[in-house]
């Protein structure tokens, strides 16, 4: 197989999937935050993170495994991942601090002490070591709660790089089975929802979600590369599994069985089908644009909601009085910020870092919302 980063080997189906999933997560958070319009269009779109984890495993295997087996070190692999992911993450922290400072000036506090306390850990992509005590939930990354998945992702990728020579097919199956059993036990025995991982209550389940999705993605990519993908994959499987997944995101199905089915079956099926479809013309261009904006949308939307919350609170505008208009306005704000940041911040910084002694990475990037983003 030729270099998967080559333009001819881009997978627009997966780019479209991650872009749509990032938008789903943003709409979910717009609909459930206390300062938002309270229009829960996608109340269970937290399950989109599990789709991102499967995408991550698939894309990492496709883009990096051959090179790592040829000698790319775990440290070199981690450097490339950080070049791809850290600039916009750092921007998200700056925006969150800006929102906290503005809130302090305008008398709309965002919990400044906790945000500031989490800054050192956040800069290292580590969870804030202040587990919940009197409260059931405390974000592990207060400055950007959505970045919990990025933290797990980057360190999980590093452990994967260390263990790659050992990760053969049967061992991966054992890891997948063990992680699935752990996730099932946690969901049935301790948690009443799969919306876990962003806070200390359920943080261990976030790692189980990553282990299940990432390992499944690795296995699927290896099967796909060997030509062992069933012929029923492609559009039929994508439409069927995708429709079921969207139905879950919209709250039409719920409960432990449905959530676990989405994580263990539907997400892998959607990714496998997305890898086998072919897009061209306008559809391929749209998929590429969705993929290009997915990581900026995912990593920047929560700080932008912080800023929106401060401004709404200071002006005493009730966004819930016009929930549809407010939702559209907030989503537009997120999309515009993402587009500007991707073009004016992310691309120049990555190009500059690439000229600073490290080759510009040609492999796709992924954070739970950033798989298959080609170097541009």
N, C-alpha and C positions, 0 to 999 in steps of 0.2 A: 504493500500500500504506500502511496506517495504521502508526502507531508500533509496531514489533515488541516494544517493552517493555510495551505495554498487556497486561493480563491475558488478553484475548481472543486475543492473538497469541503466547502462550507455547507452546512446543513440548514437551509432556511426554515425547515419545519421546526427544528428545535429553537431557532432564534425567535420564531413567532410564538412558540409556547412560553418561553421565558418572559417575553415582553408582555403577553396577556396575563401571565401569572403575577408579574410585578404590578400591573394595573389593578388586578384583583385585590392584592394585599393593600395597596394604597386606598382603594375604595372601602375595604373592610375597616381600616383604621379611621378613615374619615367618618364612617358611620357609627363607630362605637365610642370615640373619644368624647369626654364630657363637654368640650367646647365646640364640638362639631354639630352638623345639622341634625344628628340623630336620625338619619335615614339609612337603616342597616340593609343596604342592597345585597351585600354578600356577607352575612353574619358568620359563615363558617369558612371563609377564604383563608383562615390561618392554615388550612390544609394545603394551600399552595406552597408553603415552605417545604413540605415533603416532596412535592414535585421538583423543586429546586435542588434538593439533595440528590435525587436520582439523576437529574441532569448533570449535576456536578461530577458524580462518579463516572458517568458515560463520557463526558467531555474530557476529564482528566486522563482517563485511560486512552482515549483517542489521540489526545494532543501531546501527552508527555511520556507514556510508558516506554515506548521504543527508545526515546532519547535517554531516559533514566537508565534503562538497561545497557545503553551504550556508554554510560559514564557520567551523566548529569548527577551531581551530588544532591543530597537532601537540602543542604544549605543553598545551593544554586537554584534549586526548584523553589524554595521558599522566597528567595530574592525576587524571582520572576513574578511570583504570585503577589508579593507586596507591591511591586511596581505597578501591577495591573489594578490592585484594589485599594491601596492606601490613600492615594491623593484625594479621591472623592470622600472616603471615610473621614479623613482629616477635615475636609470642608464641612462635612456634616457636624463635626464637633464644634467648629467655629460658629456655624449657624445656630447651634443649640446654645452656646455661651452668649451669643448676641441676643437671642430670645430671652435668656435668663436676665441679662443686664437690662434689656429694654423693659422687661416685666418689673424689675426692681425700681426703675425710674418712674414707671407709670402706675405703680401700686398694684400690679397684677403678678404676684409672685408665682414662680414655677417650682419652688423647692430648691432655691439656689444652693444652700449648703450641701445637699445630697448630690446635686449636679457637679459642683466643684470637687467634692470628695471622690467622685468617680472618674475625674479627669486622668490622673496618673495611670490607673489600671486601663482605662479606655485607650490611651495612647499606645499601650503595649498589647492591645486587643485581648485583654484579660478581663474576666468578670470582677466587678467591685466586691471585695471580700467582706461584705456586710450582710450576711444572710438575714432573712426576715425573722422577726421575733414576735412582736405583738400583731403583726399584719400577715395575712396569708400570702401577699404578693409584694415583692420589691424587685424592681428591674435590675438585672445583672449589669446592664449598661445604661445608667440613668440618662446620660446625655443623648442617647439614641437607642431606645429600647429595641428597635428593629435590628440593631447590629448584634444581638445575641447570636444569631445564626452565622454571621460573619466571623465572630470570635471562635465559635465551635468549628466552623468550616476551615479556617486557616490553620488552626492547630491540628485538627483532624487530618488535613492534607499532609502536614509535616510528619505526623506519625505514620501515615500511609507510605510516604516516601522512604522512611527508615525501614519499614517492614516489607517493602515491595519484593525483594528477592524471595521472601518466605510466602508471599500471598499467591499460592497456586490455586487451581480451580476448586479442589475439594476443601481446602482450608477456607477459601472464601465462602463456600457453601456453609461450612460449620459456623463461621462468624455471622453470616446472615441469619442462620437458624437461631443461634444464641441471642442475637440482638432482637430478632422478632419475638422470641419468647419473653425476653426482658420487657419489651415494649407492651406486649399483651398483658403481662402480669401487672405492670405499672398502671396501665389504663383501666384494667378491670378491678384491681385491688386498691388503688390509691387515688386516682384522679377521675373526675366526672366529665372530662373533656380532653381532647387532644391539643387544646390551645395552651400548651405548656412548653417551657424552655426559656421564655423571655424573662421570667422571674425566678428567684431562688426557690420558691415553692414549685417544684416540677422541673428544676434545672437538669437533674439527672435524666429525666425523660427526654429532654432536648438532645442529649448525647445519644440516647437510644434511637431517636428519630433519625439523627444523622447517620448512625451506624447502619441502620436498615436501608435508608435511601441510597447512601453513597456506595455501599457494598453491592446493592442490587444494580446500580448503574454500572459499576465495574464489570460485573458478570454479564450484563446485557451487551455492553460494548464488545467484550471479547467474543461473545457468541455472534454478534453482528459482523465483526471483522472476519470471522471464520466462515461466514455464509450459512450459519445455522439458524437464521431467523425464519420462522414459519411463513408460508406463503399467504396466510390470512392477514398478515400485518399490512400496514399501509392505510389508505383512506377508510376502509370499513372498520378496522379496529380503532382508528383514531376517532372517528365520529361516534362510535358506540361508547368507548371508554371516556372520551372527552365529554360527551353529553351527560354521562353518569357523574363525572367529577364536578361539572358545573352545577348540576342539580344539587349536589352536596354543598357546594360553596354557597348557593343561594338559600340553604336551609330547608330544602324539600325533603331531605333525609337526615337523620341524626342518630345518636346513640353510639355505643361502643362498637357494635358489630359493623355499622356503616362506616365509621371513622377508620377502624382498623382495616376494613376492606379497601378503603381508598388508599391508605398508606401502603399496604402490602401487595395490592393487586392493581388498582386502577392507575396509580402514578407510574409504576414500571411499564404498564401496557401503553399508556399515552406516550411516554418517552420513546419506547421501542417503535411505535407506529410513526411518531414524528420523525424519527431517523430514516425511515424507509420511504417517506413520501417525497415527491419532487415538485418544486415550484419554479415558475419562470415568469418573466415579464413583470407586470405590475404587482402580482402577488409576491414574487420574490423580493422586489424592492420594498414593499410594505413590511415583509417579514424581517428584512435586514434592519429597517428603521426601528421596528419594535424591539429587536434585539439590542440595537445600539443604545436605546433609551432605558432598557430594563434595569440595569444596575444603578444608574443615576436616580431613577424613580424610586427604586427600593431603598437606597441608602440615604436619600435626601428628604423623603416625604415626611418623616416624623419631625425633624427639626423645622420644616416649613409649617407643620401643624402647630408646633410650639409657637412660632412667630404669629401665625394666624390667631391662635388662642389669646395671645397677649393683646393684639390689636383689637380683637372683638371685645375682650374684656374691658379694655381702656375706653373704647367708644360706646360701650354698653349696647352694641348691636346684638340682637338675638338671632343667631343663625337658624334657630329652629323654627322661626316664624315663616321662613321660606326655604324649607329643606332641600327642594330640588335645585333651586337657583344657587343656594349656598354650596351644595355638593359640587355642582358644575364649576362654580367659581374656584373652590379649593382644588379641585382636580386640575383645572386649567393652570392655576398657580404652580402646582407641583410639576406639571408637564413642561411649562415654560422654564422653570428653574432647572429641571433636569436637562433640557435641550441646551440651554446656555452653558451650564456647568460641563456637560460632555464635550462641547466644542471649544470653549474658552479656557477651561481649567484642566480637564482630564487629559485631553490629547496633548496640549503643550507640555504639561508636566511629565507625562510619560515619555514624550520625545526627548525632553531635557535629561531625564534620568537615564534614558537609553544611551545618550551621548556621553554620560558621565562615567564611563568605564565599564558599563554593563551593556551587553547587546540588547537592543529593543526586543522584547519578547514577541514572538510571532504566534504563540499558541493562544487559544481562546481563554478569556478570563471567566471566573465564576465566583460569585458570592451568592447566597441564597437569593438569586435574582440576577446572576450574571454568568451564564454559561455561553460558550461559543462566541464571545465578543472578540472579533479579530483585531489585531493591531492595525491601526490606520495611520 
